[in-house]
Amino acid sequence: MKDSRLSVRMSERRLNKLRSYALMKDKTVTQIVEDWVDRLPNIESVKNNADPFPIKPTA
């Protein structure tokens, strides 16, 4: 697998928050971002009009 690079602009505050979260989880920022991307719904679910993020009913 050839690795690609992603560049994202964000505030220093958000970057520090991301770095702190990664440190707390004992992971790299790359691993955190990859985990989040892996949680995204697959394209077929979106194409089939399935709701990938259903609203939870209130109690």
BAVODREN-23714 format. One record per atom (N, C-alpha, C): residue number from 1; residue in one letter; chain; atom name; x, y, z. Coordinates in steps of 0.1 Angstrom, whole numbers, plus 2048, in hexadecimal, padded with zeros to 3 digits. Layout:
+-----+-----+-------+------+------+-------+-----+
:   n : res : chain : atom : east : north :  up :
+-----+-----+-------+------+------+-------+-----+
: NUM :   A :     A :   CA :    X :     Y :   Z :
...
+-----+-----+-------+------+------+-------+-----+
***
This chain:
+-----+-----+-------+------+------+-------+-----+
:   n : res : chain : atom : east : north :  up :
+-----+-----+-------+------+------+-------+-----+
:   1 :   M :     A :    N :  808 :   7F4 : 800 :
:   1 :   M :     A :   CA :  800 :   800 : 800 :
:   1 :   M :     A :    C :  809 :   80C : 800 :
:   2 :   K :     A :    N :  806 :   815 : 7F7 :
:   2 :   K :     A :   CA :  80E :   822 : 7F6 :
:   2 :   K :     A :    C :  806 :   82C : 7FF :
:   3 :   D :     A :    N :  80E :   832 : 808 :
:   3 :   D :     A :   CA :  808 :   83C : 811 :
:   3 :   D :     A :    C :  806 :   849 : 80A :
:   4 :   S :     A :    N :  7FB :   84F : 80D :
:   4 :   S :     A :   CA :  7F9 :   85D : 808 :
:   4 :   S :     A :    C :  7F9 :   867 : 814 :
:   5 :   R :     A :    N :  7FA :   873 : 810 :
:   5 :   R :     A :   CA :  7FB :   87E : 81A :
:   5 :   R :     A :    C :  7EE :   886 : 81A :
:   6 :   L :     A :    N :  7EA :   88A : 826 :
:   6 :   L :     A :   CA :  7DE :   892 : 827 :
:   6 :   L :     A :    C :  7E2 :   89F : 82F :
:   7 :   S :     A :    N :  7DE :   8AA : 829 :
:   7 :   S :     A :   CA :  7E1 :   8B7 : 830 :
:   7 :   S :     A :    C :  7D4 :   8BD : 834 :
:   8 :   V :     A :    N :  7D3 :   8C1 : 841 :
:   8 :   V :     A :   CA :  7C7 :   8C7 : 846 :
:   8 :   V :     A :    C :  7CA :   8D3 : 84D :
:   9 :   R :     A :    N :  7C3 :   8DE : 84A :
:   9 :   R :     A :   CA :  7C5 :   8EB : 852 :
:   9 :   R :     A :    C :  7BB :   8EB : 85D :
:  10 :   M :     A :    N :  7C0 :   8EE : 869 :
:  10 :   M :     A :   CA :  7B8 :   8EF : 875 :
:  10 :   M :     A :    C :  7BE :   8F9 : 87F :
:  11 :   S :     A :    N :  7B7 :   8FD : 888 :
:  11 :   S :     A :   CA :  7BC :   907 : 892 :
:  11 :   S :     A :    C :  7C6 :   8FF : 89B :
:  12 :   E :     A :    N :  7CF :   907 : 8A1 :
:  12 :   E :     A :   CA :  7D9 :   902 : 8AA :
:  12 :   E :     A :    C :  7D2 :   8FB : 8B6 :
:  13 :   R :     A :    N :  7C7 :   901 : 8BA :
:  13 :   R :     A :   CA :  7BF :   8FB : 8C5 :
:  13 :   R :     A :    C :  7BA :   8ED : 8C2 :
:  14 :   R :     A :    N :  7B5 :   8EB : 8B6 :
:  14 :   R :     A :   CA :  7B0 :   8DE : 8B1 :
:  14 :   R :     A :    C :  7BB :   8D4 : 8B0 :
:  15 :   L :     A :    N :  7C6 :   8D9 : 8AA :
:  15 :   L :     A :   CA :  7D2 :   8D0 : 8A8 :
:  15 :   L :     A :    C :  7D7 :   8CB : 8B6 :
:  16 :   N :     A :    N :  7D8 :   8D4 : 8BF :
:  16 :   N :     A :   CA :  7DC :   8D1 : 8CD :
:  16 :   N :     A :    C :  7D3 :   8C7 : 8D3 :
:  17 :   K :     A :    N :  7C6 :   8C9 : 8D1 :
:  17 :   K :     A :   CA :  7BC :   8BF : 8D6 :
:  17 :   K :     A :    C :  7BE :   8B2 : 8D0 :
:  18 :   L :     A :    N :  7C0 :   8B1 : 8C3 :
:  18 :   L :     A :   CA :  7C2 :   8A4 : 8BC :
:  18 :   L :     A :    C :  7CF :   89E : 8C1 :
:  19 :   R :     A :    N :  7D9 :   8A5 : 8C2 :
:  19 :   R :     A :   CA :  7E6 :   89F : 8C7 :
:  19 :   R :     A :    C :  7E4 :   89A : 8D6 :
:  20 :   S :     A :    N :  7DD :   8A2 : 8DE :
:  20 :   S :     A :   CA :  7DB :   89D : 8EC :
:  20 :   S :     A :    C :  7D3 :   890 : 8EC :
:  21 :   Y :     A :    N :  7C9 :   890 : 8E4 :
:  21 :   Y :     A :   CA :  7C0 :   884 : 8E3 :
:  21 :   Y :     A :    C :  7C8 :   878 : 8DF :
:  22 :   A :     A :    N :  7D1 :   879 : 8D5 :
:  22 :   A :     A :   CA :  7D9 :   86F : 8D0 :
:  22 :   A :     A :    C :  7E3 :   86A : 8DB :
:  23 :   L :     A :    N :  7E9 :   873 : 8E2 :
:  23 :   L :     A :   CA :  7F2 :   870 : 8ED :
:  23 :   L :     A :    C :  7EB :   868 : 8F8 :
:  24 :   M :     A :    N :  7DF :   86D : 8FB :
:  24 :   M :     A :   CA :  7D7 :   866 : 905 :
:  24 :   M :     A :    C :  7D4 :   858 : 901 :
:  25 :   K :     A :    N :  7D1 :   855 : 8F4 :
:  25 :   K :     A :   CA :  7CE :   848 : 8EF :
:  25 :   K :     A :    C :  7DA :   840 : 8EC :
:  26 :   D :     A :    N :  7E6 :   846 : 8EE :
:  26 :   D :     A :   CA :  7F3 :   83F : 8EA :
:  26 :   D :     A :    C :  7F3 :   83B : 8DB :
:  27 :   K :     A :    N :  7EE :   845 : 8D3 :
:  27 :   K :     A :   CA :  7EE :   843 : 8C4 :
:  27 :   K :     A :    C :  7F4 :   84F : 8BE :
:  28 :   T :     A :    N :  7F7 :   84D : 8B1 :
:  28 :   T :     A :   CA :  7FC :   859 : 8A9 :
:  28 :   T :     A :    C :  7F0 :   860 : 8A4 :
:  29 :   V :     A :    N :  7F2 :   86D : 8A0 :
:  29 :   V :     A :   CA :  7E7 :   874 : 89A :
:  29 :   V :     A :    C :  7E2 :   86D : 88D :
:  30 :   T :     A :    N :  7EB :   867 : 886 :
:  30 :   T :     A :   CA :  7E8 :   860 : 87A :
:  30 :   T :     A :    C :  7DE :   854 : 87D :
:  31 :   Q :     A :    N :  7E2 :   84D : 888 :
:  31 :   Q :     A :   CA :  7D9 :   842 : 88C :
:  31 :   Q :     A :    C :  7CB :   846 : 890 :
:  32 :   I :     A :    N :  7CA :   852 : 897 :
:  32 :   I :     A :   CA :  7BD :   857 : 89B :
:  32 :   I :     A :    C :  7B5 :   85B : 88F :
:  33 :   V :     A :    N :  7BB :   862 : 885 :
:  33 :   V :     A :   CA :  7B4 :   866 : 879 :
:  33 :   V :     A :    C :  7B0 :   859 : 871 :
:  34 :   E :     A :    N :  7B9 :   850 : 870 :
:  34 :   E :     A :   CA :  7B5 :   843 : 868 :
:  34 :   E :     A :    C :  7A9 :   83C : 86F :
:  35 :   D :     A :    N :  7A9 :   83C : 87D :
:  35 :   D :     A :   CA :  79E :   835 : 884 :
:  35 :   D :     A :    C :  791 :   83D : 881 :
:  36 :   W :     A :    N :  791 :   84A : 881 :
:  36 :   W :     A :   CA :  785 :   852 : 87E :
:  36 :   W :     A :    C :  781 :   84F : 86F :
:  37 :   V :     A :    N :  78A :   84F : 866 :
:  37 :   V :     A :   CA :  786 :   84C : 858 :
:  37 :   V :     A :    C :  780 :   83F : 857 :
:  38 :   D :     A :    N :  786 :   835 : 85E :
:  38 :   D :     A :   CA :  780 :   827 : 85D :
:  38 :   D :     A :    C :  772 :   826 : 862 :
:  39 :   R :     A :    N :  76E :   82F : 86B :
:  39 :   R :     A :   CA :  761 :   82F : 870 :
:  39 :   R :     A :    C :  756 :   835 : 867 :
:  40 :   L :     A :    N :  75A :   83C : 85C :
:  40 :   L :     A :   CA :  751 :   842 : 853 :
:  40 :   L :     A :    C :  749 :   837 : 84C :
:  41 :   P :     A :    N :  73D :   83A : 849 :
:  41 :   P :     A :   CA :  735 :   82F : 842 :
:  41 :   P :     A :    C :  73A :   82D : 834 :
:  42 :   N :     A :    N :  738 :   820 : 82F :
:  42 :   N :     A :   CA :  73E :   81D : 822 :
:  42 :   N :     A :    C :  735 :   824 : 817 :
:  43 :   I :     A :    N :  73B :   826 : 80C :
:  43 :   I :     A :   CA :  735 :   82E : 801 :
:  43 :   I :     A :    C :  727 :   827 : 7FD :
:  44 :   E :     A :    N :  727 :   81A : 7FD :
:  44 :   E :     A :   CA :  71A :   814 : 7F8 :
:  44 :   E :     A :    C :  70F :   817 : 801 :
:  45 :   S :     A :    N :  711 :   818 : 80E :
:  45 :   S :     A :   CA :  706 :   81B : 818 :
:  45 :   S :     A :    C :  701 :   829 : 815 :
:  46 :   V :     A :    N :  70A :   832 : 812 :
:  46 :   V :     A :   CA :  706 :   840 : 80E :
:  46 :   V :     A :    C :  6FF :   841 : 801 :
:  47 :   K :     A :    N :  704 :   839 : 7F7 :
:  47 :   K :     A :   CA :  6FD :   839 : 7EA :
:  47 :   K :     A :    C :  6EF :   833 : 7EB :
:  48 :   N :     A :    N :  6ED :   829 : 7F4 :
:  48 :   N :     A :   CA :  6E0 :   823 : 7F5 :
:  48 :   N :     A :    C :  6D7 :   82B : 7FE :
:  49 :   N :     A :    N :  6DB :   837 : 801 :
:  49 :   N :     A :   CA :  6D2 :   840 : 809 :
:  49 :   N :     A :    C :  6D0 :   83B : 817 :
:  50 :   A :     A :    N :  6D8 :   832 : 81C :
:  50 :   A :     A :   CA :  6D7 :   82E : 82A :
:  50 :   A :     A :    C :  6DC :   839 : 833 :
:  51 :   D :     A :    N :  6D6 :   83A : 83E :
:  51 :   D :     A :   CA :  6DA :   845 : 847 :
:  51 :   D :     A :    C :  6E6 :   840 : 84F :
:  52 :   P :     A :    N :  6F3 :   844 : 84C :
:  52 :   P :     A :   CA :  6FE :   83F : 853 :
:  52 :   P :     A :    C :  6FF :   844 : 862 :
:  53 :   F :     A :    N :  6F8 :   84F : 865 :
:  53 :   F :     A :   CA :  6F8 :   854 : 873 :
:  53 :   F :     A :    C :  6EA :   857 : 877 :
:  54 :   P :     A :    N :  6E3 :   84C : 87B :
:  54 :   P :     A :   CA :  6D5 :   84E : 87F :
:  54 :   P :     A :    C :  6D4 :   856 : 88B :
:  55 :   I :     A :    N :  6C9 :   85E : 88D :
:  55 :   I :     A :   CA :  6C7 :   866 : 898 :
:  55 :   I :     A :    C :  6C1 :   85D : 8A3 :
:  56 :   K :     A :    N :  6C7 :   85D : 8AF :
:  56 :   K :     A :   CA :  6C3 :   855 : 8BA :
:  56 :   K :     A :    C :  6B6 :   85B : 8C0 :
:  57 :   P :     A :    N :  6AC :   853 : 8C3 :
:  57 :   P :     A :   CA :  6A0 :   858 : 8C9 :
:  57 :   P :     A :    C :  6A3 :   85D : 8D7 :
:  58 :   T :     A :    N :  69C :   868 : 8DA :
:  58 :   T :     A :   CA :  69E :   86D : 8E8 :
:  58 :   T :     A :    C :  695 :   866 : 8F2 :
:  59 :   A :     A :    N :  699 :   864 : 8FE :
:  59 :   A :     A :   CA :  692 :   85D : 908 :
:  59 :   A :     A :    C :  687 :   865 : 90E :
+-----+-----+-------+------+------+-------+-----+
***
